[in-house]
């Protein structure tokens, strides 16, 4: 399979794209990208009788990778078409590497739109607190949008006109997905029957700990050499966009922190900048607030009891605190508090900031923290605080 690698702007020698290149690791593709390629090929065959192979798709950031089809099948009378793509996770130790992602497309009456169905090996949401309603197939919002856009383009190419939309059922399945899912957090989150179809960029970023931490250090070095006084450590591409929008930072001031908050803080402790913004998902930053420096799901977990204590500090009564402690996910806890007017997002941000200052050990760096939800909306902020300010260290530890 030919790969289109993530490309930077070419305007700076630092930032996320330079970090990715520095690791020397090969990128891969998300299950969402594979499902998009498979559904695009299947719908093309359903309308035109032939499967494109390879099939090329456009990812949210504009990359155009091509995917070879591993399987294809066109039902008699074109009542359905199925295509499958083998997921290549690159050099990332992803449990879904090598999995066969299939999409079966069937026509629906005009006006139906795109209806998603969980096939064998794809889970179904059974508990609240996820970005999908209970009862929905575990195909996340960005992959759904990618598939809708690509299927609409196929409809346009086959005579539907510029306003064409696809009216189809898309059944996504993953061979042996239910077995693979036992090695993930899906069962604990209430996603039953298989895997989730994931991805916000379509690209799997390979996280070799040593290579990635080294790339973080090089990112700090580049920013300092360029005279940047303000850098941002971000957990992913969505948080990076938020940091840029709020602070107008250039590319070489951006550090792709990933899960390695400790690596950023410890290196900046020895090589200070005037200001560090930490931006990331609410759940990940709640781990930092609780004192974890490695935010990977395999090595630290969201502590809902800790969130309940923070909620109490924010004015939650015992009934709400108990509900937070029993919430299915960090997002569900955040939603419960938001409905009650308890600023849990701000409390997590402030505590994460103070934990960061504790790790910095008096280095001359002011830290602010931004928590976002899955859609990139800011759900919590803590204003800059430096080593001379009071309040350093978590009040719960």
N, C-alpha and C positions, 0 to 999 in steps of 0.2 A: 504494500500500500504506500503510495506516495504521500508524503507529509508536507503540509504547509506550516512552517514553524511560526510562532508568534513573532511579530515584528515590532520594533520600537520606532520612534520618530526619526532617529538618526541625528537628532539635534544635541544629544548629550551623551557623555560616556558613563553616566550613572543611572540610577533609578531602576525600576522593576525589570525592564527588558535587559539591561546590562547585567543585573543580578542573575537572571535566568540563563543568559549566555555564559556567565562566569562559572556556573556549577558544572558545565560540561555534560549534564545529564539530558537524556532524550525525553521529550515531552510525549504525552499520550492524549487520548481522547476520552471524554466522559461518556457514560451510558446515554446521556441526553443527546450528544452528538451522534452516537451510533444509531439511536432510535430515529433521529431526524433523517439520517441517510437512508435507513431501511424503509421508513414510511414514504419518503420521497420516491425511491425506486419502485416500491410496490404500487403507489398511486399512478406513477407514470405508465407502468405496465397495464394497470386496470383501464386507463383511458386510451392508451395507444397500442397495447399489445406486445410491447417490447420492454425489457428491463434495461435501464442504462447501467453499464458496468465498465469502468467504475462510475460511481455516482458522486457528484460534487455538490457540496453544500456551502453556505455562507454562515460563518459563526458571528456572534454578537459584536465582536470587535473587527469584523471584516475579513478574517482569514478564510481561505477557500480550500479546505482539505478535500481530498478524494478518497473514497472508500471502495474497496473491492467487495463484491457480494460473495458471501460464503454459501448461501442457499437462495433459491428462488423457485416460486411455484405460482402458476396462473391457472385458476380454476376454470373448468369448461364454461363457456358462455360469459367469461369475465365477471362472474359473480363475486369473486374475491381474488386478491393477489397478495402473496407473501414474499418478503425479502428479508434476508438476515445478514448481519455484519458482525464479525468477531472483534470484540473490544481489545484495543492495544493501549495499555496504560503506560507505555514507554518504560522508563526506568523507575517508576513509582511502584512500591510494593503493595499494589492494590489487589484486594481479594477478588475483584471482578475481572482482573486481567485474563484474557483468553476466553471470556464468556461469550456465547453466541446470543446476540440481541436480535430478536425477530419483530417485524411489524406486519400484521395482516390488515389489509384495508378492504372495506366493503362499502358500497354505495348506499346512501340513505336518501330519503325524500328531500326535495328542494326545501331549503330553509332550515334544515336540521343543524347545519354547522358541523364542526368537528367534535365527535363524541369519543372520549377515551375509555378504553376497557382494559382491565388487568387480565392478561393471559397467564398461562402457567409460568411460575417463577417470578411474577411481579406482585408485590404486596398490595394490600388494601388498608386504608387508614381506619382504625377502629377507636381511636381516642382523640380528644381535642388537644389543641396546643401546637399543631403543625400547620404549615401554610396551605393545607388542603382540608376540605370538610370531611367529617366522618362519613365513611361509605365510599369515598372516592378512591380510584386507583392511585397508587403511590408514584405518580408521574408529576414531578415538581413543576412550578409555574413557568420557569424559563424554558425548559424543554418543551412544554406544551405550546408556548408562544412560538418557539422555533419551528415546531411541526406545523402549526397553523399557517405561518407565513410561507413555508416551503410548499405546502399542499395547495395554497391559494395560487402560488406562482405556477405550479403544474397545471392547475385548472385554466389559468390564463393562456398558457402555451398551447393548450389543446382546444382553443376556440371559445373560451369562456368570456373573453373581453377583459378590459382593464379593471372592471368591478367584480370580477369572478371571485367566488368563494368556494371552498370545498365543502361538500355535504357528505361526510363519510364517517364511518366508525373505524377507529384505529385501535387495534388490539396489540398491545406490546407484551411480549413474553421474553423470558430469559431461560435458556436451557440450564437446568440444575439450579435455578435461582433460589428455590426454597431452601435447598441445602446450603448454598453459599451464604444466604442471609443469616444463618445461625451464627456466623462469624462476625456479624455486624450488630449495631445497636437496635436494629429494627424491631425485634420481638419485644424488647423492653419499652420501646416507644409506642407500642401498639400498632405497628405496621406488620400485619400478619399475611402469610402466604408467599412471601418472597422478598425480592429486593426493591429498592427505590430507584427510579430513573432520575438522575441528578445532573447538575452542572449549571453554572451561571455564565461561563465563558465558552464552554465546549472543550476546553483544554485541561488535561490533567497535568498539574505542575509536580514534578518529581521531588519528593522531600527526602533526600539523603541528609541525615542530620549534620554530618561533618561538612559536606559540600555546601549545604544551605547556610549554616552558621558562618562559614568562611565567606560566602557571598554577602551576608549582612555586614560583616566587618569591612569588606571592600566597598560596600555602598556608603558606609559612614566615612571611610577615607576619601572617597570621591567627593562627597558633599562638603567635607571640611576643606579639601583642596580647592574647591570652587568658591570658597568663601561663604557657604550657606550657614546662616546662623539659626535657622529653623528647619528641622527635618520632621518627617512623619513616619512612624512605624505602623504599617497597616496589615491586617490579617488576610486581606485578599483584594481582588480587583474592585469589588463594590465599595469597600471601605476606602480604598485609594481614591475613587471618584469623589466620595464625600469630602475627604480631606482636601483635595484639590479645589473643590467648589467653595469650601469654607475659608481656606487659607491662601488660595492662589499660588500654590507652591510649584516650582519648576520640577521637571522630571528627575533631575539629579538630586533633589531633596527628598525623594520618596524611597522608603525602605520596605521591601516586601518581607515583612516580619514573619508571615505565616503563623505557625504555632510557637515560635521561638521568642517569646517576650523576654525571657531571661537573657538571651544572647544579645538582644538590642540594648537592654539596660546595662549589662555588665561591660559591654564594649564602650558605650557612651560614658560610663563612669570613668573609664580610663582615658577616653578621647572626647571630652565634653563639647557640646554645642550649647548655644544660649537657650534654645527651646526645643522640646520634644513633644510632639502630638502623638498620642496613641489612639488609633481609630480601629474599631472592629465590631463584630457582632456582639450583641448583648450577652449571649450565653458564654462565649469565649472569654469576654472581659470580666464576667462574674467569677470565672476561675482565677483570673489575675487578682481580682479583689479579695478572693479567699486565700491568696498567698501562693498560688501555683505559678510557676514560671514557664512550664511546658504545657501548652494549651491543647495538645492533641487529644482526641477523644479516647485513644487507647491508653493514655497515661495520666489523664485527670478527668474528673467528671464535674458536672454542675451540681453543686451542693444546695439542694432546695431548703435544707434546714438553715444554712447560712443566709439564704435569701429571705427566709421567714424572719430571722433576727434583724436583718436590715429593714424589712418592711415594718417591724415593730418600732424601730427607731424613727421611721417616717410617719408614724401615727396609726399603723394598722392595729385593729383590735385582734383579740385572740382567735376569733372565728376566721378572719381573713388570713392571719398568720398561719393558722392550721391548714387552710386551703392552699396557701403558697407552698407549705412544706410537703403537701401531697400532690402537687401539680405534676402533670405528665412531663413537661419540658420547661426550660427557662422561659421560653416565649409565653407559655400558658401562665406562668407566675407573673410575668410582666403585664399581661393582659388583665389578670385579676386585680392587680394593684392599680392599673390605669383606670379601670372602671370605678374604683373606690377613691380615686384622687390621691393615691399614695405614690410619690415620685420614686419608684424603685429604680428606674433607669438612672436618674441623677445620683441616687445613693450608691449604686454600683460604680458609676463613673468616678465619683469622689473617692470611694474606697480603693479602687484600682489605681487612681492617681497617687494616693498616699502610700500604697504598697510599693509603687514604682519609685517614689522618693526614698523609701526605706532601702531599696536595693541600690539606689544611686549613692547612698552613704555620704551625703553632703556635697557631692559634685555640683559645680555651679551650673545647674540645668533646671529650668522651669518646665514643669510637666502639665499638660492638659489632656483630658481623655474625652473621647466621643464614642458613645454606644449607638449602634444602628440595629434596625431589624432586617429581615431577609430582603425586604424591598429597597433597602438603602435609606429609609427614613430615620432621622435622628430621634432616638428615644431616651437619651440621657447624655448630659454634658457636665464636665467639671472644669472650671476655669483654671488658668495657669497658676501653679503654686511652685515656689522654689524652696531651696534648703533653709532659707532664713524664716520661712513662714511656719506658723504653728499647725498642729494637727497631723504631723507625719505619723505614719503607721496606722494599721487597721485598728479601729476601736473594739473589734470583736476578737482580737488575737492577743 
